[in-house]
Structure formats: structure tokens, C-alpha cells
Amino acid sequence: MTERFESDDFEEPGFLAGRIAYIKPTGSDEAHRLGLIPANIDLPAGMKLYVLHAEDGSVLGFTDGYASAYGAAVQNELTPVSVH
């Protein structure tokens, strides 16, 4: 007998397949280098930002607080995952 498993069989409660967002800490210098912050905007040296990425790696947004990035993901029905 062959059993067929549907993707729904493996979903955890509260987990939305295909709706993951990654939160990655990034320094202000790196944010400038990546073009997240315009060149004419000065941030304190060594400031840490939290960048929210879609599953494909595209940037959804950034903030100066982890809780804000996490909250933005949840508000938009994304499952946040930390990346170090």
C-alpha cells in the first residue's frame, strides 16, 4: 500500500508555509554598502539595524529594534525567523 502525504500533514500550528520572513542584524556600514540607507543619511557608527527579508532574500524593510522587525513580520502574517 502506498500512502500519499499532503503538505498540510506536516504543518505545525501557527506555521504558514511559504510565508517565512528572516530577521538579520546588520551594521550601519553594511546597510549603506547594500544600499538600504541612502548615502546622504548619516547613522551613528556601529549602529545595529534589523533587516526583514522575504524568503527569496529581498528586503521587506528595516528598523533599529528586533522587536519592531518581529512585530512587522507578524502583523503581515509572516513567520519570523532569526538569522545570525
VOPAGU-2260 file (C-alpha; in pm, 1 decimal, decimal comma):
REM VOPAGU-2260
SITE   aa  ch    i         X         Y         Z
SITE  MET   A    0       0,0       0,0       0,0
SITE  THR   A    1     129,1     347,0     -89,1
SITE  GLU   A    2      39,4     643,8     125,0
SITE  ARG   A    3      29,4     993,0     -14,4
SITE  PHE   A    4     122,1    1279,2     215,8
SITE  GLU   A    5     -13,0    1625,6     158,2
SITE  SER   A    6     196,2    1926,9     255,2
SITE  ASP   A    7     -72,4    2019,4     510,7
SITE  ASP   A    8      10,0    1699,8     701,2
SITE  PHE   A    9     342,5    1846,8     810,7
SITE  GLU   A   10     242,9    2199,6     902,0
SITE  GLU   A   11     281,8    2298,0    1263,4
SITE  PRO   A   12       6,7    2503,4    1427,2
SITE  GLY   A   13      64,3    2870,6    1352,4
SITE  PHE   A   14     315,9    2796,6    1077,8
SITE  LEU   A   15     230,3    2942,7     739,5
SITE  ALA   A   16     408,7    2756,1     461,5
SITE  GLY   A   17     561,4    2996,4     211,1
SITE  ARG   A   18     524,0    3293,4     444,1
SITE  ILE   A   19     858,5    3299,1     625,1
SITE  ALA   A   20    1048,4    3622,3     689,1
SITE  TYR   A   21    1410,1    3633,4     802,4
SITE  ILE   A   22    1535,2    3890,3    1051,3
SITE  LYS   A   23    1905,3    3960,6    1012,8
SITE  PRO   A   24    2109,5    4203,2    1224,4
SITE  THR   A   25    2315,9    4434,5    1004,8
SITE  GLY   A   26    2557,6    4712,5    1094,9
SITE  SER   A   27    2502,9    5066,2     968,1
SITE  ASP   A   28    2813,4    5046,8     745,4
SITE  GLU   A   29    2684,6    4728,1     583,0
SITE  ALA   A   30    2338,8    4883,9     538,9
SITE  HIS   A   31    2498,2    5174,8     349,0
SITE  ARG   A   32    2705,8    4935,3     138,9
SITE  LEU   A   33    2396,4    4731,8      47,2
SITE  GLY   A   34    2207,1    5048,0     -46,7
SITE  LEU   A   35    1946,5    5009,1     227,2
SITE  ILE   A   36    2028,2    5354,1     363,1
SITE  PRO   A   37    2079,7    5641,9     116,4
SITE  ALA   A   38    2434,5    5779,5     105,2
SITE  ASN   A   39    2323,3    6122,7     230,7
SITE  ILE   A   40    2178,6    5975,8     553,8
SITE  ASP   A   41    2428,7    5954,0     838,3
SITE  LEU   A   42    2383,1    5695,9    1112,9
SITE  PRO   A   43    2595,5    5657,1    1425,4
SITE  ALA   A   44    2899,7    5439,4    1361,7
SITE  GLY   A   45    2838,9    5079,5    1461,8
SITE  MET   A   46    2461,3    5118,3    1487,7
SITE  LYS   A   47    2281,3    4785,9    1455,5
SITE  LEU   A   48    1979,7    4756,2    1227,0
SITE  TYR   A   49    1745,3    4461,2    1186,0
SITE  VAL   A   50    1660,6    4385,8     825,5
SITE  LEU   A   51    1345,9    4190,8     742,4
SITE  HIS   A   52    1392,2    3968,9     435,3
SITE  ALA   A   53    1139,8    3768,6     234,1
SITE  GLU   A   54    1207,9    3400,3     164,1
SITE  ASP   A   55    1372,6    3493,4    -166,0
SITE  GLY   A   56    1614,3    3727,8      12,7
SITE  SER   A   57    1456,9    4053,7     -98,5
SITE  VAL   A   58    1444,3    4328,1     162,8
SITE  LEU   A   59    1099,5    4397,1     304,5
SITE  GLY   A   60    1214,0    4664,5     548,6
SITE  PHE   A   61    1448,5    4752,4     832,0
SITE  THR   A   62    1435,7    4900,3    1178,5
SITE  ASP   A   63    1663,7    4970,9    1473,2
SITE  GLY   A   64    1490,0    4721,4    1703,2
SITE  TYR   A   65    1448,3    4345,1    1683,7
SITE  ALA   A   66    1100,9    4364,9    1840,2
SITE  SER   A   67     989,4    4607,2    1567,8
SITE  ALA   A   68    1111,8    4375,7    1291,4
SITE  TYR   A   69     944,2    4078,9    1459,9
SITE  GLY   A   70     621,1    4272,2    1504,6
SITE  ALA   A   71     619,3    4385,5    1141,8
SITE  ALA   A   72     654,3    4025,6    1027,1
SITE  VAL   A   73     371,9    3903,1    1249,5
SITE  GLN   A   74     141,6    4192,8    1153,5
SITE  ASN   A   75     187,1    4095,9     789,9
SITE  GLU   A   76     109,0    3730,8     860,8
SITE  LEU   A   77     468,5    3618,0     815,1
SITE  THR   A   78     650,3    3366,6    1034,2
SITE  PRO   A   79     967,8    3542,6    1158,7
SITE  VAL   A   80    1296,3    3350,3    1180,3
SITE  SER   A   81    1622,7    3494,7    1312,8
SITE  VAL   A   82    1938,4    3474,1    1103,3
SITE  HIS   A   83    2278,8    3531,4    1262,4
